[in-house]
């Protein structure tokens, strides 16, 4: 019987994280609300968003795919640009090794 080992989380950005996948890749996951079609109950689960060959490229993918943008509050250009700036700041904080405030998951 094989034992599955949880992969290490390399970067935690709150609702998005980068995890080890194998010796060549990392994987990107986003915490999203999902609905169980049978029970009709919703819950938050980590959903796969992509692979990347390096952490830096994974961070670029997170920014380019706007995985940290809250579409409910980005209702205008000014709010959108504010969120983009906050995302860049959050990534820089994480890269410096500091802790960020993680919203309740």
C-alpha positions in Angstrom: 0.0 0.0 0.0 1.5 3.3 -1.1 1.4 6.3 1.2 0.6 9.7 -0.4 2.8 12.5 1.0 1.4 16.0 0.9 3.6 18.2 -1.3 5.4 21.2 0.2 3.8 24.7 -0.1 6.5 26.9 -1.5 4.7 30.2 -1.7 1.4 31.1 0.1 -0.4 34.2 -1.1 -3.6 33.7 0.8 -6.1 32.4 -1.8 -3.4 31.3 -4.2 -0.5 29.0 -3.5 2.5 27.4 -5.3 3.3 23.8 -4.3 6.0 21.4 -5.2 4.9 19.0 -7.9 8.0 17.1 -8.9 11.7 17.8 -9.4 11.0 19.8 -12.6 7.7 21.6 -11.9 5.6 23.4 -9.4 1.8 23.6 -9.4 -0.5 26.6 -8.8 -3.7 26.2 -6.9 -6.5 28.7 -6.0 -8.9 28.4 -3.1 -12.4 28.6 -4.6 -15.9 28.0 -3.5 -17.2 24.8 -5.1 -20.7 23.4 -5.1 -21.3 19.7 -4.6 -23.9 18.8 -7.3 -25.4 16.1 -5.2 -25.8 17.6 -1.8 -26.0 21.2 -3.1 -23.6 22.3 -0.4 -20.8 24.7 -1.1 -17.3 24.5 0.4 -13.9 26.0 -0.2 -11.4 23.7 -1.9 -8.0 24.2 -3.5 -8.4 24.0 -7.3 -5.6 23.3 -9.7 -4.7 26.3 -12.0 -1.6 25.2 -13.8 2.0 24.0 -13.8 5.2 26.0 -14.1 8.8 25.2 -14.4 10.0 27.8 -11.8 8.5 29.7 -8.9 9.2 33.0 -10.7 7.3 31.8 -13.8 4.5 30.6 -11.5 4.3 34.1 -9.9 4.1 35.6 -13.4 1.3 33.2 -14.3 -0.6 34.1 -11.2 -0.3 37.8 -12.1 -1.1 37.3 -15.8 -4.1 35.1 -15.2 -5.3 37.5 -12.5 -5.8 34.7 -10.0 -5.6 37.2 -7.0 -8.0 39.7 -8.5 -11.4 39.9 -6.7 -13.8 40.3 -9.6 -16.6 41.3 -7.2 -14.8 44.4 -6.1 -12.9 45.3 -9.3 -15.8 47.2 -10.7 -13.9 50.0 -12.3 -10.4 50.8 -13.7 -9.3 52.6 -10.5 -10.3 49.6 -8.2 -8.8 47.2 -10.7 -5.4 49.0 -10.8 -5.5 49.3 -6.9 -5.9 45.5 -6.7 -3.0 45.0 -9.2 -0.8 47.2 -7.1 -1.8 45.4 -3.9 -1.0 42.0 -5.6 2.4 43.2 -6.6 3.1 44.4 -3.0 1.9 41.1 -1.6 4.2 39.1 -3.9 7.1 41.3 -2.9 6.4 40.8 0.8 6.3 37.1 0.3 9.5 37.1 -1.7 11.2 39.0 1.1 10.3 36.2 3.5 7.8 38.2 5.5 4.4 36.9 6.6 1.2 38.3 5.0 -2.3 38.6 6.4 -4.1 35.5 5.2 -7.9 35.9 5.1 -10.0 33.3 6.8 -10.2 30.3 4.5 
